[in-house]
Amino acid sequence: MSEEQNDQYFIHSDVFLSTEDKTNDGKSFKNSIQFFILLNEKHEDINIDDDGDPDLYRPERIDLTLVHRNETNISECGYQLWNGALLLCDYILTNQFRFLNKTILELGAGIGLCSLIASRYVLKIICTDYDNDLLEVIKQNIEINDAICKKECIEIQKFDWKQFNSNEIDNHIEIILVADVIYDDDLTDALFNVFTKLFQDKLNLHSIYITIEKRINFYRDTLSIQCPAYEYFLEKLNQFKIDFPLLIIEEINTDLKSIKQCTTIYKRTKELVKTKKKILSFFVFFFLFKFFYLF
């Protein structure tokens, strides 16, 4: 499907947050989102304070305000907030130690939520996207949430997967984060080209975390159920494994016992029903993959 055809379709995320607080451009909204960093089971012992009362644990609350859009055409889907980004944020908050003092690259950052959350723990995070206007939205979200994130740790950078020079990226990156970018085969090709080049050139790079919503479409013409974007992703993933035989690919369990749900604005269920204007209903499955490299 061409870009012009894509722009005939309007989509909205399941994370549909209604508000009347519109921004100056008349298209975007500001919404408040809360994350709760939950108690880890290994710290569940209740302490007694000096007065003899239980010193009860209260989850840390992170209050964010995000500029985003509720509905866009397909080519501007990065302006929306998607479930995969929230799942990746939950993973970061559940596994803070994996990201502590690391240098991280986020590809296709959209409105920048994952970078905002990760900035609380990392040494540096490079937050990238290709759309100049979207990079301005990321800047807005960083400024609005400067009391929550460590904005001095966030570097915003334009990065076009189809035309890039790996020398533009910090040589010290150790981890790549990617959320909600598997929907177009050409972009999937470009993404794996980026992975290949960065694994070849960045000696410290050892892990990639990617979250995917597997969209299963029902086609009336053929009366069949297909998930072509996800299936193509798996083809590219298999070839990537052949190209890098020391690469370990792990599909991480996304149930609530494995990754605590730190925000209530999305439902982490196995199947979700979504609708699009002019597009049929489809089901969504959550997947979180980790690639890590054995040196």
URZI-V5618 format. One line per field, one symbol per residue. phi: phi as a letter, one per 40 degrees, with the letter a starting at -180 (. if undefined). psi: psi as a letter, one per 40 degrees, with the letter a starting at -180 (. if undefined). burial: I if it has 9 or more other ideal C-beta (glycine too) atoms within 8 Angstrom, else O. A space follows every 10 residues. Layout:
phi = ???
psi = ???
burial = ???
//
This chain:
phi = .ccccdccbb baccccbcac cccccgbcbb bcbbbbcccc dcbccccbcc cgcccccbdc bbbbbbcabc aacccbcccc bbdccccccd ccccbdccbc gcbbbbbfcg cgdccccccc bccabccbab cccccccddd ccccbccbcb cccbbcacab ccaabcccbd cccbbbbabf bcabccccdc ccccddcccc bbcccbabbb bbcccbcbbc cbfbbabccc ccdccccccc cccbcccbbb cccbccccbc ccbbcabcbc bbbbbbcgbc cacbbcbbbb bbbcc
psi = hiddddeehh iiidghhhie giideediih ihhhihhihh defehhihad eeihgihhih hhhihhhiid hiidefeeei hidddddddd ddddfdddeh fihihhhfeb eeddddddde didihhhiie hddddddddd ddddfeedig deehhhhhhh degiheeehh eehdihhhhf egehdddddd dddddddddd dhdeheihhh ihhhhhihhd defihigddd dddddddddd dddgeehhhh hhheidddhi heieeihgid hihiiiheii iiihihhhih hihh.
burial = OOOOOIIOII IIIIIOIOOO OOIOOOOIII IOIIIIIOOO OOOOOOOOOO OOOOOOOOOO OIOIIIIIII OIIIOIIIII IIIIIIIIII IIIIOIOOIO OIIIIIIIII IIIIIIIIIO IIOIIIIIIO OOOIIOIIII IIOIIOOIIO IOIIOIIOIO IOOIOIOOII OOIIIIIIII IIOOOOIIII IIIIIIIIIO IIOIIOIIII IIIIIIIIIO OOOOOOIOII IIIOOIIOII IOOIOOIOIO OIOIOOOOIO OIIOOIOIOO OIOIOIOOOO OIIIIIIIII IIIOO
//
